[in-house]
Amino acid sequence: MALGVLGVILEELLLDSARREFAAAPEADALVEAGALQEAALLDIRLNMVTSSAWLLFDCRGALQIEMGNTAVVVVRDVQSVQWSGGSRGPRTWRAVLGWTPRIVDGSLSLTADVSPGGLLEVVGKAGEFYVGDVPGCDDAPPDFVSASDAEVRSGLAQWSSEFELVHASFVEPHPE
């Protein structure tokens, strides 16, 4: 697998033991830059208790700081806590990121997303990974959450099983001072 190669399944990239070889400075780094994911949409969260990892999947078509990819993933390793609060508006909710705040405190990485409507997500762990790339079919406008069928919505959004062309990747492992 190499940067710019199409056909890599997103989930397989995140599980690849050689994934650090694909590091390339992102235009906005969500692991260290406040606002890096502003106006991206939080699509999905996976929490794996066996590996103590959390995966956050974002649609970046509306992101203000990310132009070179339509999809981003934040991975937190050695998760210490995950907190979510937020309501729903109907069967589907587009959750745009209004605020994104990464912090390194006492050797831990804390990532906080303030999402609309009225949601707040905080994930704290010992290491972070950030991937930006393109998912085929996700360059047009997002599907209409009100009138589109479930199949149309699924086909118009990135999934963990989507093909993914990696553009940028960054990694951070805070150490206690």
C-alpha positions in Angstrom: 0.0 0.0 0.0 1.3 3.5 -0.9 0.1 7.0 -0.7 -2.3 7.8 -3.5 -3.1 4.2 -4.3 -6.8 3.6 -4.8 -8.5 0.4 -3.6 -7.4 0.3 0.0 -10.3 -0.4 2.2 -10.5 2.3 5.0 -10.8 -0.2 7.8 -7.8 -2.3 6.5 -5.6 0.8 6.4 -6.5 1.5 10.1 -5.5 -2.0 11.0 -2.4 -2.2 8.9 0.7 -2.5 11.1 2.7 -0.5 8.6 0.3 2.5 8.6 2.9 4.8 10.1 4.9 4.6 6.9 2.3 6.7 5.2 2.9 9.8 7.3 2.7 13.0 5.2 2.0 16.5 6.8 -1.7 17.3 6.5 -2.8 20.8 5.5 -4.6 21.0 8.8 -3.7 18.5 11.6 -6.6 17.6 13.8 -4.2 16.1 16.4 -2.6 19.5 17.2 -4.6 22.3 15.5 -7.8 23.7 17.0 -10.5 24.1 14.3 -8.8 21.6 11.9 -12.1 19.8 11.4 -14.5 22.8 11.6 -17.5 22.2 9.4 -16.6 18.6 8.7 -19.5 16.2 9.6 -19.1 13.5 12.2 -20.5 10.4 10.6 -19.6 7.5 12.8 -17.7 6.4 15.9 -16.3 2.9 16.5 -15.1 1.9 20.0 -13.2 -1.3 20.2 -12.9 -2.5 23.8 -10.3 -5.3 22.9 -7.8 -2.9 21.4 -8.8 0.2 23.5 -9.2 2.3 20.4 -11.7 4.8 19.1 -12.2 5.6 15.4 -14.0 8.8 14.3 -15.1 9.1 10.7 -15.7 12.5 9.2 -17.2 13.8 5.9 -15.0 16.7 4.8 -16.9 18.1 1.9 -17.8 21.2 3.9 -14.6 21.4 6.0 -13.1 24.8 6.1 -9.5 23.6 6.6 -9.3 20.5 4.5 -9.3 20.8 0.8 -7.3 17.8 -0.4 -9.7 15.0 0.7 -13.4 14.3 1.2 -13.0 12.0 4.2 -11.0 12.1 7.4 -10.5 9.6 10.2 -9.2 10.3 13.7 -8.0 7.3 15.7 -7.3 7.4 19.4 -5.2 4.5 20.8 -5.1 3.4 24.4 -8.5 5.1 25.1 -8.9 6.3 28.7 -12.4 7.8 28.3 -15.1 8.6 25.7 -17.9 10.9 26.5 -20.9 11.8 24.2 -23.9 14.0 24.9 -26.3 15.1 22.2 -29.8 14.8 20.9 -31.2 13.7 17.6 -33.5 15.4 15.2 -35.3 12.7 13.3 -34.1 9.4 12.0 -30.9 10.9 10.5 -28.8 13.8 11.8 -26.0 15.6 10.0 -23.5 16.5 12.7 -21.4 19.4 11.6 -18.3 20.2 13.7 -18.6 23.7 15.1 -15.5 23.4 17.2 -12.6 21.1 17.4 -10.1 21.2 20.2 -7.1 18.9 20.6 -5.1 19.2 23.9 -2.2 17.3 25.3 -2.4 17.1 29.1 -0.2 15.0 31.4 0.9 12.7 28.6 -2.6 12.1 27.2 -4.3 13.4 24.1 -7.7 14.9 24.5 -9.9 15.6 21.5 -13.2 17.5 21.9 -15.7 18.0 19.1 -18.6 20.4 19.5 -21.1 19.3 16.9 -24.4 20.7 15.7 -27.1 20.1 16.8 -26.2 20.2 20.4 -23.6 17.5 20.6 -20.4 17.2 22.5 -17.8 14.4 22.0 -14.6 14.0 24.0 -12.1 11.2 23.5 -9.0 10.9 25.7 -6.2 8.4 25.0 -2.4 7.9 24.9 -1.8 8.3 21.2 -3.6 9.7 18.1 -3.6 9.2 14.3 -5.2 11.4 11.7 -5.9 10.3 8.1 -7.2 12.4 5.2 -8.1 11.0 1.8 -10.7 10.5 -0.8 -13.6 8.0 -1.0 -14.9 7.6 -4.5 -18.4 8.9 -5.0 -18.1 11.4 -2.1 -17.2 14.5 -4.0 -20.7 15.6 -4.9 -23.1 17.2 -2.4 -24.0 14.9 0.5 -27.3 13.1 0.2 -30.5 14.7 1.4 -31.1 13.3 4.8 -34.8 14.1 4.7 -35.9 12.7 1.3 -33.2 10.2 0.3 -33.7 6.5 1.0 -31.4 4.7 3.4 -29.6 3.1 0.5 -29.0 6.5 -1.1 -27.7 8.0 2.1 -25.3 5.0 2.7 -24.0 5.1 -0.9 -23.4 8.9 -0.6 -21.3 8.8 2.6 -18.0 7.2 3.5 -18.2 3.9 5.4 -15.5 1.9 7.1 -15.7 -0.6 4.2 -15.2 2.2 1.6 -12.3 2.3 -0.8 -9.9 5.0 0.3 -7.1 6.9 -1.4 -4.8 8.2 1.4 -3.6 11.8 1.0 -2.2 12.8 4.4 -1.5 11.0 7.7 -0.1 12.2 11.0 0.7 10.6 14.3 1.1 11.9 17.9 2.2 10.1 21.1 2.3 12.6 24.0 4.8 11.9 26.7 4.4 13.2 30.3 6.6 16.2 31.0 
